[in-house]
């Protein structure tokens, strides 16, 4: 059901349908892995009934990644101990308040990769989130529960976050449309932080029109003008089927980059994964060092490994990656002086099987997502079907979170899929 179909339901009927989907659209183990907590049925029905008639998201049920605060529900952050050490919030998170003001109905909260520190949808405490149509393959993360609940058709909209790719990767793996905002937005400032210089709010939807409506309601996009200028950058190390599918899908929007520009950007972006890993890892360590030793046994194995890596990052390592960060920022600045947007693949492969969720593949993902994260740029993710029935994704990258490029791209893909 898309936004319009939900909005045509009477409040009692909508609340009943939401509960039915929550109870039946996923196997029980996956429901536990994806759903952190739910708003009681009577309160959900009351929200459907009270949704303002003129609200742009009136009557749209939405799940919230469990790093934002919702009244009456705990904030676990994918962790086994966060609620014991984090002060009780004084009010709901800004993104939740904005959703309510737009008429959305908060249905509950979704699980995530522990502390949002990963891209593969795994969680040692609550269970790994799998692709809802391909059991045994990851949903991607860290906005894993949000992606699963939208991809399974339970809700049409879910809120996530993206630090190093946590909207872009699950959107790609699960065949969803995603929007990634920019760091330091007020709607990420009151969330559980991972790396504050890179953390961004974002959301996912299964329908391009729905993502456009949500982004218009929450961000406000610039009005359309003349056709924007962009190019497709084919990065190295894509699986052959992904490279072909992304190349073909990008033609809906743009031509390929000229050889000189392509070569310049590929070389400049090459150290992005390592650079991001050092800078973001150090920021994450600064947040976790107060807990790292005392609560070590209550972190999952993947987080223990990440903490061990991050605690050893030295000033010399940080100094060594600063030139590459400066080069990446300069390259983006030069690019946007002559272009409105860049299109790149968002993931180099289809949704991974559990045994393929290894560090080497995490680096392959970051090779594509980190250039955007290092520059703090907003991006859309557009799903790209693959012959296997799985999906890849395209990043549509602009330099303004309100860019008209995003409206133009979503409308283009909506028309191409009709």
N, C-alpha and C positions, 0 to 999 in steps of 0.2 A: 504494500500500500504506500503510495506516495503522499506528499503533503495534502493535496487536494482531496484524496480519498479519506484520509483521517479527518479532515475538517468537515466533511459532509456527515460524519457520524454524530448521533446524539451523545451527550456526555455519558450516560449510563452504558450505552452500547459501546462507546469507545473504550471506557474503562474495562468492560468485560472482555473486549477483544484483545486489549493489551495484556491482561492477565492470562488469557488463553495462549497467546503467543509466548509469553514468558515461561509458561508451564510445559508447553508441548513442542516448541520449535527446535529445541536442543536436547541431546541426551543429558541425563542428570549430571554426569561427571563434568561435562562441558558447561552446563549451566552454573555449577559451583565455581568452575575456573573463570567464567566470564562475569558473573554477577556478584558484586561485593555486598550490596544491601539494596533493599527495596522500600519505597514509600508505601505505607499501608493502603489497602484498596480504597477505603472510604475517603482518605485524603486525596488520592489520585482522582477519584470520581468528582470530588469537590473542586479540584483544580480544573478539570475539563469543563465543569459547569461555570466556573468563575472566570475562565479565560476571556479577556477583553475582546469585544466584537471586532474592533478595528485593528487588533494586534496582528502584525505581519506573520507571526508564527502561532497564531491562535489555534489551540487544540492539537499542537504537534507534540507527541510524546518524545522525550529525550532522555538519554542516559548520560551520566556525568562521570568522567574518569575520576577514580578515587584518589585524586590529589587536590581536588577542589572541595570546599566545605559546603555542605547542604544541611540546613537545619533538621535536627532530629536524627541524623545519620552519622556514624563515626567516620573519620578519615583515617584509613589504614595505609595508604600509599603503597600497597602491595607488600607491606612489611609485617613482621610478627610482633613488632614492639613500638611502632611509631606513636600509637595512641597513648602509650605510657609516658612518653618523653616530650611530646609536643603540647604546648599550652592550648587549652580549649579556645577555639576561635570566638571572637566577639560577635561575628555575624557571618552570613553566607558570603561565599566568594563573589567577586564582581561579575564574573561570567554567568553565574547562576542568577544573580539579580537582573542582569540584562536579559537573559532568556525569559524569566518570569514577566518582565515588563513588556516583552514582545508577544506574550501570550502562550509561550511554550509550557508544556506540562512536564515537570520533573518526575520521572518514573523511578529513578534509583541511581545507583552508582556501579561502575564497572571496574573490574580488576585490571591490573597492569603488571608489566615486568617490575620486579621489586625496585622501589624508589625511582622508577622510570629509567633505569640505568641499563638499557639493553634494547635490541632491535628484533628479538626472535620470539617474543610472546611467551617466554618460559617464566614459571614462578614455582619455587620449591615449596612454598607455603600453601598455595591455593590451587595449584594445578596449572599445567601448560594449556594455553589457548590454541586450539587447532582451527584450521580452515574449516568452516561449517559444511562445505561440500566435499572436502578431500581429507577425511580423517587420517591422522598420522603426519600431516604437513602443518607447519606453523602458520598462524594468522599473521605473523609479524608483530612487532611491538615498538615501543612500549605501550602504545594505545591499543593493546590487544583485545581486551574485553569490549571496548567501544566498537572496534572493527567487527568483531564476531557478532555482536548484537544487531548491527546494521546489516551485515552481509547475510545473516540468517533470516532477515525480514521481520525481526521482532520490533524494532523501532526504526523510524526513517531518518533519525538524526542522533548523533552522539558526539559529545565533546571529548577531545583528547588534548594532547600537547605534542610538540615537536622540538627536540633539542638537537639531536643529530640525525633525525629522520623518522621520528616516531609517529607522524601522520603519514608521511610519504611512503614508507615501507609497507605498513599494513594496508594502506589503500591499494598499493600495487599488487600485493599478494592476494587480497580478497576481492579485487575487482570493484573498488569503490572510488568515488570522487572525494578529494580531500582539500582542505584549505589550511595552510600554515601561515600564521601571522608573523609578527616581528618581536624581538626581545624588548623588554622594559615596557611593554603595553600594560596598562593598569589591570587587565584581565588575566595576566599571568603573575603579577606581582604578589598576590596573596595566595598562590598555590604552593604546595610542597615543592621546594626547589630541588633541582639537580645540579645545574650549572647556570647561575643567573644571567651571565652574559649571553647565553645561547638559548635559554628556555623561551618557548613561544606557545601561545594558546592556539588551538586549531579544532576543526570539526570534520566529520565524515558523513557522507550520504551516499545512497545507492543510485540516485537519479541526478543528472546534471542540473535540471531545473530546480530541484530541491536544494542542492548545494548553492546555487545562485541565489535563491530566495533567502536562505539562512545567512549567507555572506552579506547580502544587501541589508538584511535586518540588523546584523551585528556589527558590521563595519561601515556600510554605506559606500558603494562603489561609484567611481567617477562616471559621468554620462558618456555614452559612446561618441566617438568622433570619427576621424578618418581611420582607415585600416592601419593598425599598428605595424611597425617593422620589427621582424624577428627572424631568427635562424635556428636550425636544428644542429646541435653539436653531438656527433656520435663519439662517445667516449670509448676507450679501449676496454678489453676484458669483459665484454658482454657475451653471454651464451649466444651461439649463432641464431637460434630461433627468436630470442629476445631482440637481438640486433635487427633482424629482418622485420619483425612485427613493429618495433618502435619506429624504425625508419619509415615504414609505410604509413603508420598512424600519424606521424609528425607532418606528413604531406598535407593533411587537412588544414594545417595552420601555416606552415613555413617551408621555404626551401632549405637545403643543407647549407651549412656555413662554407664559405670559400676556404680553399685549402690553407691559405696563410693564416686566417683567423682561427681555423680549426687547430692547426699545429701550435699556434701561440697559446691558446687556451688549454689544450691538452697538456702541454709542458708545464704551464703555470699551475694548473690544478693538480698535478701529479703528487705533490707532497701533502695534499689537503688532509688525508686521513690521519697521517702521523701528526701533523700540526694540530689538528682538532683534538686528537687523543691526548696530547700533552697539555694543552691549554684547558680544555674542558675537564680532563682528569684531575688536574690540580685544583680547579674550582670545586669539583665534587668532593675531593679529599678534605678541603677546608671546611665543608659542611659536615662531613661524616667523622672527622677525627675525634670529636668529642664522644662519639659512640663506638668507634671502631673496635677498641680493645674490650671495653666493658660488655658489649653486646655481640661480640664476634660469633659466638655459637648460635645466635638468633638471626644472623644473616644467612641467606642461602649460599651454597657453594660458589655460584657465579659471582655474587656480590663480594664474597670473601676474596676471590681472585682479583676482582677489579680494585678492591681496596688495597690489596697487597701491591698491585702495579702502581696505583696512584700515590701511595705514601712514599714511594721511592723517587718520585719525579724531583729532579734537582733544579736549582736556579740555572745551571749550565744548560740543561735540556730545554728549559723555557727560552733562554736566550738564543739557543740554536734554531728554534722554529720561528722566532719572530720575523726574520727576513722573508720566509715563505708566506707567512700571514700577510705581511705588508705587500708582497707581490700579488697575492690573490686579491686583496682589496683594490689595489691599483688596476688590476686587469678588469675587474667588474666596473670600476669607475670609467675606464676608457671605453668599455663595451657599451655602457648605457649613455655615453655621449653621442653615439651614432645609432643605437638600436633601442627599441622599447621593451623587448623581452627575449629570453633565451629558452629553448626547449632542450631538455636532456632526458635520458632514461632515468627513472627513479630507483630501479633495482636491476642488477645484472642477470638475474635468474628468476625463475618462478618460485613459488612458496617452497621452502626447504623442508625436507624430511627431518625428523628429530636428530638423527645421527649426523646430519650435515650442518647443524647449528653450531659451528665451530668458529674459533677466532679468525681463521683465514677468510671465511665467508663474511664475517662481520666487517673486516677490513675492505672487502670488495664492495659491500654496501656503502661504507663510509667514503670510498673513492668517488661515489656519485653524489652523496648527500652532503658531505662536509664542505665542499666549496660554497654552497648556499648558506650553511650554518655559520661558517666563519665570517661571512659578510653580513649576517643578520637580515637576509632578504626574505620577503614573502614568496609563497609559491602555491600553485595549484598542483594537485595530482590528478591525472586523467588515466583511467584504466585502459589497458591494451590487451585484448583477448589473444591467447596463444592457441595453437592447434591442439595442444593437450587438453584444452578445456580450462586450464589455469590461466593466469594473467600476469602481465607485467604492468608498468606504468610509465607515464611521461611526467616530468616536472615542467611546469610553465612558470618561469621565474621572471618577476618584474622588480622594480626598485621602489614601489610604493604599495602599501597594503590596500589602498583604495583604487589601485590602477584599473582603468577601463579595460585593460588587456584581459583581466580575469572574466569579466562579463562577456567579452567578445569570444574568448576561447570556449567557455561553457556553452554559449549559444551555438557556436560552430559545431561542437561535438554533439549537442542535442539534435541539431538538424541532420548531421551525418548519420545518426543512429536511427532516424525515423524511417 
